[in-house]
Amino acid sequence: KIEKFELYFKNLSKRKKQVMEKNGNNRKLRVCVATCNRADYSKLAPIMFGIKTEPEFFELDVVVLGSHLIDDYGNTYRMIEQDDFDINTRLHTIVRGEDEAAMVESVGLALVKLPDVLNRLKPDIMIVHGDRFDALALATSAALMNIRILHIEGGEVSGTIDDSIRHAITKLAHYHVCCTRSAEQHLISMCEDHDRILLAGCPSYDKLLSAKNKDYMSIIRMWLGDDVKSKDYIVALQHPVTTDIKHSIKMFELTLDALISFNKRTLVLFPNIDAGSKEMVRVMRKKGIEHHPNFRAVKHVPFDQFIQLVAHAGCMIGNSSCGVREVGAFGTPVINLGTRQIGRETGENVLHVRDADTQDKILQALHLQFGKQYPCSKIYGDGNAVPRILKFLKSIDLQEPLQKKFCFPPVKENISQDIDHILETLSALAVDLGGTNLRVAIVSMKGEIVKKYTQFNPKTYEERINLILQMCVEAAAEAVKLNCRILGVGISTGGRVNPREGIVLHSTKLIQEWNSVDLRTPLSDTLHLPVWVDNDGNCAALAERKFGQGKGLENFVTLITGTGIGGGIIHQHELIHGSSFCAAELGHLVVSLDGPDCSCGSHGCIEAYASGMALQREAKKLHDEDLLLVEGMSVPKDEAVGALHLIQAAKLGNAKAQSILRTAGTALGLGVVNILHTMNPSLVILSGVLASHYIHIVKDVIRQQALSSVQDVDVVVSDLVDPALLGAASMVLDYTTRRIY
């Protein structure tokens, strides 16, 4: 598979060379980036930096217009100059008034001024971002002047006039860079050519995912005061909703009242330039926000500093797209007010208050969210958007016809995901924490183990958690090279697990120092990925449900026969955890009142008869009495006697070994009979290294002991090679592809 990718990338390089030659003697691609406000610059800046680092391929022209050039909104063009970009053209295009008519007049003014600029610059391609009215003027001008348009963030859905503007720009644009799979599907549904769609992720995430660990306290103190601590302040950013200005102003007033009552230090940013913003500023001044001791009201915060402020805030509140998109990268709690972002995809860190029509509702939301910490979300990006976009730009053939082609009907589901025009393999990182080995694997959506890493499981907590982090980081880095997109991390471990919190409550004796261990937080913070944790028996059942013989079945039970005996129960398609996360401890079903001692402290359990540890105990007894070895067998002096030696002896005719295995299989069979009488599943799956040695005995016991009504229930041996790893992966793949787990 790796050789296949190497060949593909070699062919891609050859294609790029051919495209450049077609475009005219290796001529550089002249790219015009137009930015209208502080928000779109945060998305465009990473692309501009990327273009600037490859002067052999690109020439960059920067056009600045819109609210960048207005003093009341912070003269934010200065941050572009501070980033060392040469601004080729400044266009004053905003007609003041902050009402609906002023927005229309601003679009008209931009349309009047842009043709001269574009005639002078003659760009090969113009990059336009988002859904603002300024961007509509840019796209309209470029389209009518036969300039190719690359639109960033098309296909997304929100709850205002911005939706209409965004989709209008999509129809004008020739190429599309989108951030989420849903956005990509929307573009295809809008009949855009899938060969010209790049699912890259949000460019701002390239900076966000590496930002949180930088020095931040000095930034917090600078904007909020010396006495403010991390996670003990709020960031508020609320804009008018142009389709319902009156309600959005009332909602802003209620928000400020709630924040005053909540009595926490709050950084309030002024709203954008949309119709209604002037009235919102009047509300701020009427309530004395600019002079209130708990508030800091500012027009603009540089993006690098802003992301540190939201990353370490106790909560963010408002209706900005930043709250539902970028802030998810840090797991910061967000309260999204009203309908402005109603259609956006969000992480679990966002609490929606759709009808923010009372102060109490907003105040209650603040009490629910403030100070929480959620898993980091990568819905909008994985930190590799800019390299994908640059490759996409290099692949554009200027000799191709400029006229757009629309695809009717929408194309097939298997669509391109990145510039390589191949589907990146949606994958999970799976971790199997066993008594002996620690295994990490990259597992594809189809259940293929793309790559596996194995190390001895350390004995101490600190060494073990460090090794898990190290192996996962290495595997995640390798996944990029293998063209696998990691959606999350799933962990399978022995013992009792609280999967809701990602905590190992207490483990088996084989895994020491592993009680009350939070696995979710360190992995999520390190990898910026969601993390799921569950018991190894439950994971085996999940693996069968997604990839194995339980696929499509409503009710079945899995029994693992390994070092211990475990299991998992699927009932009505869902995994059963029990009231204290102790369901499916099937190895501790008692099948004899006077049976051998079990590791759980009881006696007569299935595990005391049929587990690998039980067979090893019996094998050692026979060996000590010189009753194990038969002709054709030997055990080296440095090798410990184990269950496999007992099985080998039984195969070679050792009657005592055969008797022990028959007793073990009978105990397991009685346990299965109890399961059939209790759960009445449609299938029982035996998994693990000992399953094939027990299957026939188990079936015999069912025929002899079970009620006639359940004797037809099939018992099969699992055909999965690594059920623990596959089950851990399935937790990720099912949840992130919108199945409920």
N, C-alpha and C positions, 0 to 999 in steps of 0.2 A: 504493500500500500504506500509506503514511504517513497519507493522508487517511482510509483505512479505520480505522486505529487511533485517530485523533483523534475520529472519529464514535463509535467504540466507547466511549472514555473519557467522552465527553459523555453518552452514554446511561447509563453506569455511575453518573455523578454524579447524574443524574436519578433512577435507581433507588434510590440511597442516600437521597435526599430523601424518596422515597415510603415507603421502609422506616421512616425516622424518624417520619414523620407517622402511619404505621400503628401504630407502637409507642407513640403517645400524646403528641400536642402537643409534638413535638421533645424528649421526655424523654430525659435522659442514660441511657446503658447502665451499670447498676451491676455492676461486675466485682469478684469476690472472687478474689484470688490467694492460694493456700495453699502455704507452703513448709515442708519438713520437715528439710532438712539443707543443708550447705554446697554439695553437688554440684548439687542441683536449683535452688538460688538463683542459681547462675552462669548457668543457662539462663533462669530466670524474670525476673531483674533487668533485662535489656535490654527485655523486654516491659513491665515495670512502669514503667521510665523513659519508654517510648513512650506508655503510657496517661497518665502524669502530664503529658506535654507537650501533651495535647489535652483540657483540662478541659471544653471546650464539648461534647465527645462522651461522656466517661466520668466515672464516679465510681469510685474505687479503694478497696477494703478489703483489708487485709493480715492474714492469719491465720498465726501462727507456731506450730509444734508440733514433736514429734519431738526429734531430737538437737540441734537449735538451742539448746535450753534446758538442756543438760547441761554442767556444768563440765568433766568429763573429756574432752569433745569440743570444747572451746574456747569455749563460750557464743557460738556464731556468730551468734545473733540480733543481737549488737552491730553487726555489719557492715551489717545492714539499717537500723539506726538511724543509723549513720554515713553511709549513702547518702541520708539525709533522708526516709525513708519512715515514716509514722505506722503503728505496729503496732496494729491495732484489737483483736486478741485474742491472748493467749498461752495455749496449752493444754499442760499437762504430761501427755504421753500415753505416755511410755516406762516400761515396767516393767523394772527392771534385772535382770540375770542373764545377758544375752548368750548365751542358748541358744534352742533352738527354741520351747520353751514360753513364754519371755519375749516372743518375737516375736508369738505368737498372743495373749497377754494384752494386749500393747500395742495390737494392732488392736482388741480388745474394748473397752479403756479409751477409745480415740479414738471408737469408735462410741457409747459412752455419753455423752461430753461434747459431741460435735459438734452434735446436734440443737438444743440451746439457742442455740448460736452462730448457726446458720443461720436459726433462727426470728427472732432479733434483727436480723441483717443483711439478710435477705431479698434476696440477690443475684439479678440476672437470669441471670448466668452465672458458673460457677466454673471457674477455670483450674487444672488438675492436671497435674503433670509426671511422666513416667517410669514406673518399675516397682518402686518401693519399697513395703513393706508398709503404711507410713503413707499413701501415696497411694491404696492400695486402700480404706482406711477412709474417706478423703475422698470418693472416687467413689461408694462404696456409700451413704454418708449423703446426698449430693446427689441421687443417682438416686431413692432412696426418698422424698425430700422434693420431688420434681418440680422440681428446679433443673437448668437446662441445664449440661452439662459440656463444656468444651473440653480435650481431652487432647493434650499435647505429647509428641512422640517415640513415637507408636504405630507398630506395624508392624515394628519392628526385631526382630532375632533375636540372642540371646546364648546362653550355655551353662549357665544356672542356673535356680533357681526364679523368678528375676525374669522369665523368659519367660512363665511361666504368669500371673504377676501382671499384667504389661503387657497381655497379651491379654485378661485378665478386665476390666481397666479400659477397654480398647477396646470391649468389648461393652456397658459401662455408659455410655460417653460418647456425646454427640450430635454433636460436631464433632471433627475430627482435624487436627492440624498435624504433618506428618511431615517428615523431613530428607532422605531419599534416594528415588530412583525405585523401588528395590527395596522399601522400606518401604511406599510408596504401593501397589505391586502386591500386597503381602501384605494390606493393609487391604481392597483390593477383593476379593481371594480369600476374605477372611473375611466377605464379603457386606455390607460397609459401603457406604453410599450415596456414590457418587463425587462427587456435588454438594456433599457436606459434608466433603470431604477437601481440604486445602490442602498442596501440596508447596512449602514455604517455605524449607527449609534450617534449620540449627540456629541459634537466636537468639544463642548465644554467639559464633558466627563473625562477627557484626556488629562485635564488639569485637576478636576475635582478629586479623582480617585487617588491622587498622590499628594493631596494638599493637607489632610487633616493633622498629620504629625509634625507640621512645621510650628515654629514659635508663634503662639497666638495670644498669650496673655497681654503683651504690650499693645496689640491691636484692640483687644476688648477694653483695656483701660483708656486708650486714646478716644474711643467713641462713646464709652458708657461711664467712665469714671474709675478712679483708683480703687474704690471699695467693692467693685463688682467681681463676683467669682464665676468661673466657668459653670455652665448649666443652671445659672441662677438669674437669667434675664430673658427677655422676649424680643424677637424681631418682628415688626409689623409692616406689611407692605400691601396696600389695598388700592385698586384702581377703579375708575368708574366703569359701569356696564352701559355701553352707549345705546343699547336697545331698551334700557329701563333706567334712565339717569336718576329719576326721582327716588326710586327704591334704593339704588346703590348709595346715594348720599345718606338716606335714612339709616341704612345698614352700617355705614362708616361711623355715623354718630353713635349707634348702639355699641359698636366695637370699642370706640374710645371710652365710652362710659364703663364698659366691662373691664377694660384694661386699668382704668383708674381704680375701680373697686378691687381688682385683683392685687394691686399694690406691689408690683414687681417692676424693677428697672426695665424700661422698654425703649428700644431704638425704633423710631417711626420714620420711614422714608416717604418723601412726598410722592403723590401719584404721578402717572405719566401724563402726556399732553392731550389725551382723548377728551371728547366733549363731556363736561361734568367735572373736570379736575379742578377748575377754579372754585366751584361751589364746595368741593371737598376741602380745599385749603382754607376756605372761610370757616368751615366747621372746626378745623384744627385750631384756628386762631380764636374763635368764639369760646372754645373750652380751655384756652390758655395752655395748650400742649407745649408750645415752644418755650414756655417759662415754668412749666410744672417740674418740681424736683425729681420726679420719677421718670421723666421722659427726655429723650434726646431726639429732636426733629432735624433731619438732614435732607438735602436735595439729592445728594449722590455719594456713594461709597465706592471707591475703586474695587473692581471685581475680585482681585486677589485678597483684599481685606474683607470684602463682603462674604466670601465663601468661608473664611475663618470664623466670622461672626455667626453665621447660620450653623456651621458645623458644631459649634460649642454652645449654642443657645439651649435654654431649657424648653423652648417652643418657638415655632414661627406661626404667625396668624395673618390671614388676609385672603386675597384671591389672585395672587400673582402666579403665573405659570412656573416661576422659579420654585415656589413652595411644593408643587406637585411633581416637578421634574427633577431639578438639580438637588434639592435638599434630601431626596431619597438616598443619595449616594452616601450620606452620613448617618442615616437612621434617626435623624432629629425629628421629634414629634411635630406635626403640622396640623393646623386647623384651617380647613378650606371653607370659606364663607360664600354662600350664594351660588349662582349658576354660571359664573364666568368661566370656570374650568370643568363644567359638569360632565363633559365627554372624555376627559383625559384619563389615560391609564395611570394608576397610582400604586405605590407600594403600601404595605400595611401600616406605615408610619403616618398616613393621612387620615384624619377624622373629618368627615364631611358634615357641615351644618347647612343643608340646602336652604331651609327657610330661616335665615338668621334675622327673625323679625322681633325678637325680644332680647333684652340685655341678659336675662337669666339663662337663655339657651347658650349664649356665647360664653357667659361666665362658667356655666357647668362644663362646657367643652374645655375651657382653660384648666379647670380643676382635674378633669380626666386625663389631659395630655401632658401638662407641664411636668418636666423632670423625667419623663419616661425615656427609655432607650430601645430602639427597634433595630432589627437586622438591617444591614445595608442592602439597598435595592439597586439592581443593575438593569432595570426595565429599559432605561433610556440610553444605556451605553456601557461598554466594557473597557474604555480607556484606549481603544485602538482605532478611533474614528478617522483621525487625520491621515495616517498612512494609507487607509483605504481610499479616502477622498483623493489624495494625490495620485494614487495609481489610476483611479477612475478618470481624472483629468487627463493623464498621459495617454489614456486609451482612446480619447475622443478623436475621431477622424474628421478633419475639417473638409475633406473632399466628399463626405457623404452628403446627400441632399438635406437642405435645411428644413424643408417642409416636414412637419410632424406627421407620424402615422399613428392612428388610434387602433386599438385592438378590440374588435367586436366578434364574439362575446369575450368576456374575461378569459385570460389564459389559464392553463392547467395549474394545479396547486403547487407542483414542484417547480419553484421559481428560483431565480438567482438571488443570492443573499449578499454577495460582495463583488468587488470588481473582477475577481478571478472568474466570474460567471459560472461558478460551481456552488452547490449548496454546501455551506459549512456544516459539519456534522454536529447537530445539537447533542450535547453530551453532559454527563454528570461526573463529578469526582466522587468515587465510592471508597469508603474506608471500612475495613473489617478488622476489628480489634479482637484478636484471639488470645488464648492463654499462652501460646508459644510465639506466634508471628503477628506482626502488624503489616497489613497489606493495604495499598492504595492503588486504585485503578481508574483509568479514564474509560467510561462506559457510554456507548452511543445509544441513541433513541431506540435502535433495534435490538439492544441487548448484546451487542458485540463489545468484547473487552479489547479496546484499541491498544492499550498499553498497561502493564501491571508492574508494580514495584513492591518488593518484599524486604522487610528487615525483622530481626529478632525484637520482640516486644520487651522494652526495658522494664526493670523491676520497680522503679520508683516513679511517683507521680510526675515530678518535674522533668525527668528524662523522657518520660513517655509523651507528655504534652508537647515538649519541644520537638520531639521526633515527628509527631503527627503534623505539626505546623510546617516543619522543614520539608517533609515528603509531599505535603499538599501544595506548597509553594512551588516546588520543583516540578510537580506534575502539571500544575496550572500553566507554568511557563512552557513546558513541553507541548501542551495542548495547542498553543498558538501555532507552533511549527507543524503540528499534525493536522492543522485546519479544523480543529475541534473547538466549538464554542461552549464553554463551561457555563451551565445554568445555575449550579449550586452544588452543595456538598451533602452527601448522605453518609451517616455513620451507623454501622452495625456493631453492637458490643454485647458481651455477656452480662447477665444480671438484670435488675429491675430498673426501668428507665421511665422518666416522665417526658414523653415526646412533645408535650405542649411547651415546656420550658427548655428542652434540650439538655436535661440534667440526668446523669447516671446516679440514681438514688443509692444503690449499693450493688456491688458486683459479685461475681463468683469468686471462690477461693483461689482460682487460677490466676486472676488479675488482681494483684495486691495494690493497696493505696489508691482505690478507685471508687470511693464512696462520696456522695454529694459533690460530684464533679460537673461543673458547667462547661460543656463542650461547645455550645453554640457561640458564646460571646467571643472567645479568643480567635476562633476560626473565621467568624464573620468579620471581626475587626481587621484581621490580617489580610483576608482574601477579598473583602468587599463583596461577599456572596451570601445568599441565604443558606442556612444550615439546618438539616433535619437529623435527629438521633432516634434510634429505637433498638429494642432488644433483638438479638440475632435470630431467635425463633420467629418473631414477627416479621423480620426482614425476609426470611426464607419463604414465608407465606405470601408476602408482597411480590417476591420474585416469581413465584408460581402464578400469581394473579396476572402479572403483566407479560411474562415471557414463557411460562411453562404450561403444565397440563391443567392448571386452574383457570386459564384464560377464558373469559366469558361465562364461567360458572358463578352461580349466585351464592352457593354455600359449599365450602370444602375445608378440610383440616390438613395441615402439614405437620409431620412429626420428623424431627431431626435426630438421627442416630449418629452421634459422634463421641467426643470425649465425655460429654454428658448427654442427656436427652432433653430436647426442648421442643417447641412447637409454636404454631400460630393458627388462629381461627379466622376464617373469612365468613361473615354472615351477612346476607343481603348485599353482597359485593363490597362490604366494608370490613376493615380489620377491627377485631374486638380487643380493647385494651383492659377493660374492667374498671371498677370504681377506684382501685388503688394501683392501677397499672400492673396487675399481677395475673391477668387472664392468661390462659394457655400455658401455664406451668405444667405441661402434660407429663413431663418426666417424673413428677412427684405425685402422680396418681398411685394410690396404694393398691397393690394386687395380692398382698399376702399379709396376714396379721402377725406372722412370726418370721418374716423374711429377713435378709441381711440388712445391716445398718446402711443408711444412706448419708451422703454428705450434708443433707439438709437438717440432719439431727433426728429424723424419723427412721423407720425401717419398713421394709417390704415395698418400697417405691419401685416403679419401673426402672428408674435410673440405677438403683442398687443391683438390678439383675442384668440389664441389657446395654448399659453404656460402655464406652471404651475403657473407662476406669474400672468398671466391674469385671469386664473380661480380662483386663490386665491383672487384677487381683487374683482371679482364678488361675490364670496362666502361671503366675509366680508360684502359687501353691503346688501345682502339678510339677513344675520344674524343680522346686525344692525337694520334692519327693521322688525325683527322677522318673516321673510318669508322663512327661510332656513329649519328649523327643521320640520319634519313631524313625524307622529306616528311611533314609533320604533327607533327613532334617539335621540341622546344626544351628547353634546360636553362638556367634563369636563372643569371646570373653568380655570385650569392651562394649557389647550391645545389650541394652536392657530388654528383658522379656516383656512382650506386650500382647495386645489383642490379636495382631496379625499372626503371631506365632501360634496362638490357639486355633485360629481359623485354618492355618496351614496344616496343623496336626490333625484337625478334624477331616480335612480333605484327603489326607494320607491314611485315614482309617483308624485314628486314635479314638477308641470308644468313649473314653472319659471326656475328651475334648468335645466329641459330638454330643454327649449328654448335656454338657454345660451350655453349648450353643442352643440346644433344643429347649432347655429351661429358660434361657434368656429370651428366645423367640416367643415362647409361650407367654412369658410375663408381658412382653410387648403386645402380643396378640390380645391378651385380656384387657390391656389398657385401651386398645383400639375398639374392642367390644363395648367398653364403658363409654367411649366417645360416641360410638354409633347409637347407643341407647340414650345418651344425653343430648347430643347435638343433631343427630339424624342428618349428617351432611350427605351430599350427592357423590363425594369422592374423598378418599384419604390418600395422601401422597407421602410416601416414606422417602426421606432425603438423608444425605450423609453417607459416609464411607461404609457403614454396616448395613445399609438398607437392603442391598441385593442379597445378603446372607440371611436376612430375616423374612423376606417377603412370602416365601412358600409356607413357612411355619405359621405366620400371622394369618394367612388365608385359611389354613386348616383349623386354627382356633376359632375363627369367625364361623366356619361351617358347623363346628361342634357346639359353640357356646352362645352364639347370637340369636336373637329372636328372628323368626322367619321373615318378618317384615323388613329387616335391614340386611339380610344375607346377600342381597343382590348389589349392595353398594360396592363399587369397585375399589380395590386397593392397588396402587401402582407405585413403581419406583421412579423418583424424579429423574429427568434427563438433563437437568441443569448442572453445569460443571461447577459454578461458583455462586450458589444461591445467596450467600450472605452479601457478597459484593453486588450482585444483580438486584437484590432487595433494597440495599442501601441506595443504589442508583435510582430505583423506581420511585422512591419517595420524592426525589428531586424532579424526575422527568414527568411524573403524574401531576404534581402540584404546579410546576412552572408552565405546563401546557394546559392549564386550566381544568384539570380534573381535581376533584375534591379528595383530599387525603385526611 
